[in-house]
Amino acid sequence: MAGDLCLIFHGHLPFVRHPEHPHFLEEHWFFEALTETYLPMLEIWEGWSRDGIPARVSVSLSPTLISQMADPLLLERYLSYLDRLIALAERECELYASRHPFQALARMYLDRFQALRTRIRSAYGGDLIEPFRRLEKSGRIELMTTAATHAFLPLHLQHAPTVRTQIRVGIETFARFFGHAPAGFWLPECGYDPALETDLAEAGCRFFFIETHGMVYADPKPPNGVYAPVGRPGGLSVFGRDPESSNQVWNAETGYPGHPDYREYYRDLGSELDDETTRRYLHPDGLRIRTGIKYYRITSASDSKEPYVPDRAAARARIHAEDFLDHRERQMEDLGSQTDRPPLIVTPFDLELFGHWWYEGPIWLDHLVRRAAARSPAIGIITPSDYLGRYPPSPPARPAASSWGVRGYNEVWLNPKNDWIWPLLYRGARALSLRIRDHPSARGVLRRALNQALRELLLAQSSDWPFMLKTGRHAEYAAERIRGHIEAVFGLTDEIGAEAINEERLSALEQRNNLFPFLDYRVFRWKDGSRDEEELPETAAGASPKKGGGPSPRRAHKARHNPVRNVPRKNRPPSRSS
Amino acid sequence: MNPPRNPSDQEGPSLERMDRTALLALAKEKKIRNRHRMTKAQLIEALSDPSSAVQTSASNRSTRPAAPRRTAGGSITEKPRPRRAKVPKREAPIIQDTVRLTLLPIGPYWIHAFWEIPPDALLGMLQPLGRAPDEVRLVLRLYDVTGLVFDGANAHRMTDIPVLQSEPSTYIRLRSGGRTFMGDLGCLLPDGRFLRMARSGPVHTPRDTHPGTAGTGVGSGPDSPVSEEYPKGAPPPPGPFAVRRPPPSDFPMNSPQFWRNLEEASRIIIEGHGHPSSPGGRRELGSRGWFD
């Protein structure tokens, strides 16, 4: 065998659930992803299982995504969304004459939406987790997970309980839904620092993945480069990303998804409907949302677009799959004599690339996997666990801190556009640590309040918010989410400190942010038992407040109740009006 | 509580001359807990600490070693005998003062620092010394402690970065990657003494090349860390890559092209020309563009 290919699909969306609003715009991220990515990809994987294709791919599902998939309210809303899309597609079918090129496309979308609805209700019985369980059982996919709310871990290392909790709660969430702990752990954004490994190993992880340069600059140099995992203490193995195969798909200029035959992502019917139709089919407030009904192909870089031709696009996807395999074959041939074992090519993708951004991505993947086994010599498509069962890792080496963010480190998640969040996140973590120190074995309402405070803190730590602030897309929503969660943390910790918990407010928070129902706040304790070092941030240094060195009780109280306002102006989040 | 004092100028020499019994008596007077478990060096360190009265355990004191001795001009005149106080463990709490300093790494050449100084904290610290806030300079003292068991005085390099209480964060530009830093936030008195208010945990900046490779960072960045505005969309410092040498050795089975390819891929990622898949980069096709 020339070598093996390890395809990894990382699925993640931030937790967006707003029961307080019947039509919440940002919930559509999840609905679109279900329609265009998760359900179509399940169909592809189920096809391999049905046809006995001897391939195994790795699928990482983030705990926030799992929680949304399992949420009855979101599923109910999704089905209602799907009904509206079906009605819209029916209208489109009636709108165009039979010879109009859009008529066949409208029919294609209508069939597709109806099939999805049937599949969820009949085949899956309204349970979106079950098909993943079945696929794992059949051996076609190996599931793994990531940090609880996809926090960018290298930037949380200055508060050890945060890192440990993100890892452990992530793994526990996965285990509760799938009945076992995952062997692999996807580091959010491939954000790696050697200091994370202790917690990963203690949580029972066996392997994780890093960006190319993290492995290339490892100490000592790994003899096989990124083409074999290296061993780490605690029984961990680390896999490095292959730059060549990733580039063939991901490259914005030359990557496959930019081919003129493929469906144009940006021309969505949702932006072309009149106001009345939008209100009727998409959003009662007339907000323009994407429908997934797109009639054009990329055609060229200009704005002039031609109608989409599904057969032509599918044929192109198959050509691209063959091209990808040809390149891997040559790459493996070149590498074969330079590594001490058959090379392993690790190619990770964001799952949402397939179907959502690259509409034909699932067809490409399906063809690639089905053809790989037929090649001579065959290209094995295996999981990291399969590989570690065959070969030991390369000799131990210490990889370099790295991420797959632009410029390779932490800049995307910490820069002048989002740096204001970090003092808030650290302050919230410390305030909660203090309360946990005071209440090591709480019960009843107090326990609920501590658990919810931790839940809110974890939600504030999601890597999605600083990313959105950096790019400016949905920045206001991201700022609002961080502000809301941190205010909840400070509100709850204050109430706990004052022994005056507002149960009504607590219940409302529990109802809205209901993920991790098993959460036990004690996971957030300092590990070595020296938790008594935590102090309230509002107390003055080196002087007792009673002697006048600290803030007045009134000021301290005000500060605690206005955690965001108390942050100096430069570090405040943008206001809603901005 | 006793007024904070500069340890090296006021208490250091006399404490060194005292025996352990005398130090224990002094520690008892200052209500330092766990004093009987401490060595002489630890006792001196605990007693030297301006906030020694609020210390609670021996392990904490390891996070608060004494500041280096300095002249009024600010340069190090004498390197004290290293005390083997350990760098704080990851699990050791880094929070013991209410003034807090946090360092976070951005990449090989940048650190972000932010701090919290509660209202009146500065005043409360300076009043017993008969000083007013406008008489002192707020300073972030950055120590390069790469590969060291930092004892508060044995840093490879120490740089004072003036900061403002009203702007509680800054970006610090560094010369090269793969280093470890710790920071103190404190006041520089007119006579050159430094009053530490908070110490950060250690922060490790990522390596930007192979360990031991000649030429790392040469010709790039300032000689000392400096506070700088973080560039908006500009490329990172170009210097280090221009002088990068080939890796020191390769494995027999690797062709020269093997590592050249991987090095080139790494360089493209780090120099920010855009690994096309990088979140935050140019992502016409990018997956994280979900939020557009």
Contacts between the chains, C-beta under 8 A, distances in Angstrom:
chain1	res1	chain2	res2	distance
A	13	B	290	7.3
A	29	B	290	6.0
A	29	B	291	7.4
A	33	B	290	7.5
A	154	B	105	7.3
A	155	B	104	5.5
A	157	B	90	7.5
A	158	B	94	6.5
A	158	B	102	5.5
A	158	B	103	7.5
A	158	B	104	6.8
A	158	B	200	7.8
A	158	B	201	5.2
A	158	B	203	7.6
A	159	B	94	7.9
A	160	B	90	5.3
A	160	B	91	5.4
A	189	B	279	6.1
A	193	B	204	7.1
A	195	B	90	6.2
A	195	B	204	7.5
A	198	B	90	7.4
A	211	B	269	6.7
A	212	B	262	6.7
A	212	B	265	5.2
A	212	B	266	5.7
A	212	B	269	6.5
A	213	B	265	7.6
A	213	B	266	3.5
A	213	B	269	5.4
A	213	B	270	6.0
A	216	B	210	8.0
A	216	B	259	7.9
A	216	B	262	4.8
A	216	B	263	6.5
A	216	B	265	7.6
A	216	B	266	4.6
A	217	B	207	4.9
A	217	B	208	7.2
A	217	B	209	6.1
A	217	B	210	5.8
A	217	B	211	7.6
A	217	B	266	7.0
A	219	B	207	7.6
A	219	B	210	7.5
A	219	B	211	4.2
A	220	B	211	7.8
A	221	B	210	6.4
A	221	B	247	6.3
A	221	B	249	7.7
A	221	B	250	7.7
A	221	B	251	7.6
A	223	B	251	4.4
A	223	B	253	7.5
A	223	B	254	7.4
A	225	B	254	7.6
A	225	B	258	6.5
A	225	B	259	7.1
A	225	B	262	5.3
A	226	B	262	6.6
A	243	B	261	7.9
A	243	B	262	7.3
A	243	B	265	3.6
A	243	B	268	7.9
A	243	B	269	7.8
A	243	B	275	7.6
A	244	B	261	7.6
A	244	B	265	7.6
A	246	B	277	5.9
A	247	B	275	7.9
A	247	B	276	6.8
A	247	B	277	7.9
A	250	B	275	7.9
A	250	B	276	4.8
A	250	B	277	3.6
A	250	B	285	7.1
A	250	B	286	7.9
A	251	B	276	4.3
A	252	B	274	7.8
A	252	B	276	4.6
A	252	B	282	5.5
A	252	B	283	6.5
A	252	B	284	4.6
A	252	B	285	5.4
A	252	B	286	7.4
A	253	B	276	7.4
A	255	B	276	6.6
A	255	B	285	6.1
A	257	B	285	4.8
A	258	B	284	7.2
A	258	B	285	6.2
A	335	B	258	7.6
A	337	B	253	6.8
A	338	B	253	5.1
A	338	B	254	5.1
A	338	B	255	5.8
A	338	B	258	4.9
A	339	B	253	6.9
A	340	B	253	6.6
A	349	B	287	7.5
A	350	B	287	3.3
A	350	B	288	7.0
A	352	B	287	5.1
A	352	B	290	5.9
A	353	B	285	7.5
A	353	B	287	4.5
A	356	B	290	7.2
A	357	B	285	5.8
A	357	B	286	7.4
A	357	B	287	6.2
A	357	B	289	6.9
A	358	B	285	6.9
A	400	B	178	7.8
A	400	B	206	5.6
A	400	B	207	4.2
A	401	B	105	7.3
A	401	B	204	6.8
A	401	B	205	7.9
A	401	B	206	3.8
A	401	B	207	7.3
A	402	B	206	6.3
A	404	B	269	8.0
A	404	B	275	7.2
A	404	B	277	6.7
A	404	B	278	6.0
A	404	B	279	6.8
A	405	B	278	5.7
A	405	B	279	5.1
A	405	B	280	5.4
A	406	B	272	6.1
A	406	B	274	6.6
A	406	B	275	7.4
A	406	B	278	4.1
A	406	B	279	6.9
A	406	B	280	4.1
A	406	B	281	3.9
A	407	B	107	6.4
A	407	B	236	6.1
A	407	B	269	7.3
A	407	B	270	6.1
A	407	B	271	7.5
A	407	B	272	4.1
A	407	B	278	7.5
A	408	B	107	7.3
A	408	B	266	7.7
A	408	B	269	4.4
A	408	B	270	4.5
A	408	B	275	7.6
A	408	B	278	7.7
A	409	B	105	7.4
A	409	B	106	6.4
A	409	B	107	3.6
A	409	B	108	7.1
A	409	B	206	5.5
A	409	B	270	7.8
A	410	B	104	7.4
A	410	B	105	6.2
A	410	B	106	5.2
A	410	B	107	6.4
A	411	B	106	5.4
A	411	B	107	5.9
A	411	B	110	7.7
A	411	B	280	7.5
A	412	B	278	7.8
A	412	B	279	5.7
A	412	B	280	3.6
A	414	B	104	6.0
A	414	B	106	5.5
A	414	B	112	5.6
A	415	B	106	7.4
A	415	B	230	6.2
A	416	B	171	7.9
A	416	B	229	7.9
A	416	B	230	5.2
A	416	B	232	7.0
A	419	B	112	6.1
A	419	B	114	7.5
A	419	B	169	6.3
A	422	B	102	7.5
A	422	B	104	6.5
A	422	B	112	7.4
A	422	B	114	6.4
A	423	B	102	7.6
A	423	B	114	5.0
A	423	B	116	6.8
A	423	B	168	7.3
A	423	B	169	7.3
A	426	B	100	8.0
A	426	B	102	5.8
A	427	B	116	7.2
A	430	B	95	5.7
A	430	B	100	8.0
A	433	B	95	7.8
A	464	B	291	7.5
A	467	B	279	6.2
A	467	B	280	6.8
A	467	B	288	6.3
A	467	B	291	7.6
A	468	B	291	5.3
A	470	B	280	5.8
A	471	B	280	6.7
A	471	B	288	7.9
A	471	B	291	7.2
A	473	B	289	7.8
A	473	B	291	4.5
A	473	B	292	5.0
A	474	B	291	4.8
A	526	B	91	6.6
A	526	B	93	6.1
A	527	B	91	4.9
A	528	B	89	7.8
A	528	B	91	4.7
A	528	B	92	6.9
A	530	B	57	6.7
A	530	B	59	6.4
A	530	B	60	7.9
A	530	B	92	6.8
A	530	B	93	5.6
A	531	B	93	7.2
A	532	B	56	6.5
A	533	B	56	7.1
A	533	B	60	6.5
A	533	B	93	3.6
A	533	B	95	5.8
A	533	B	96	4.9
A	534	B	93	6.8
A	534	B	95	5.6
A	535	B	95	6.7
A	535	B	96	7.1
A	535	B	97	7.7
A	535	B	98	5.5
A	536	B	98	7.0
A	537	B	98	6.0
A	537	B	100	6.8
A	537	B	116	5.8
A	537	B	118	6.9
A	538	B	98	7.3
A	538	B	118	5.7
A	539	B	98	4.5
A	539	B	118	6.6
A	540	B	98	6.1
A	540	B	118	5.0
A	540	B	119	7.8
A	540	B	120	5.6
A	540	B	121	4.2
A	540	B	124	5.0
A	541	B	51	7.3
A	541	B	97	4.8
A	541	B	98	4.9
A	541	B	99	3.9
A	541	B	117	7.6
A	541	B	118	7.0
A	541	B	121	4.7
A	541	B	124	7.4
A	541	B	125	6.5
A	541	B	197	5.5
A	541	B	198	7.0
A	542	B	1	7.1
A	542	B	4	5.5
A	542	B	50	6.4
A	542	B	51	5.2
A	542	B	54	7.6
A	542	B	97	7.2
A	542	B	99	7.9
A	542	B	121	7.5
A	542	B	124	6.7
A	542	B	125	5.2
A	542	B	197	7.4
A	543	B	1	6.6
A	543	B	121	7.5
A	543	B	124	3.8
A	543	B	125	6.9
A	544	B	1	6.5
A	547	B	1	7.9
A	547	B	124	8.0
A	548	B	120	7.9
A	548	B	124	7.2
A	549	B	120	6.6
A	549	B	121	7.3
A	549	B	123	7.7
A	549	B	124	3.0
A	549	B	125	7.7
A	549	B	127	7.8
A	550	B	98	7.8
A	550	B	118	6.6
A	550	B	120	6.4
A	550	B	121	7.4
A	550	B	124	6.9
A	551	B	118	6.0
A	551	B	119	5.0
A	551	B	120	5.9
A	555	B	119	6.4
A	568	B	166	6.6
A	568	B	167	7.2
A	568	B	168	5.2
A	570	B	166	7.9
A	570	B	167	5.3
A	570	B	168	7.2
A	570	B	169	6.9
A	571	B	114	7.2
A	571	B	168	6.4
A	571	B	169	6.2
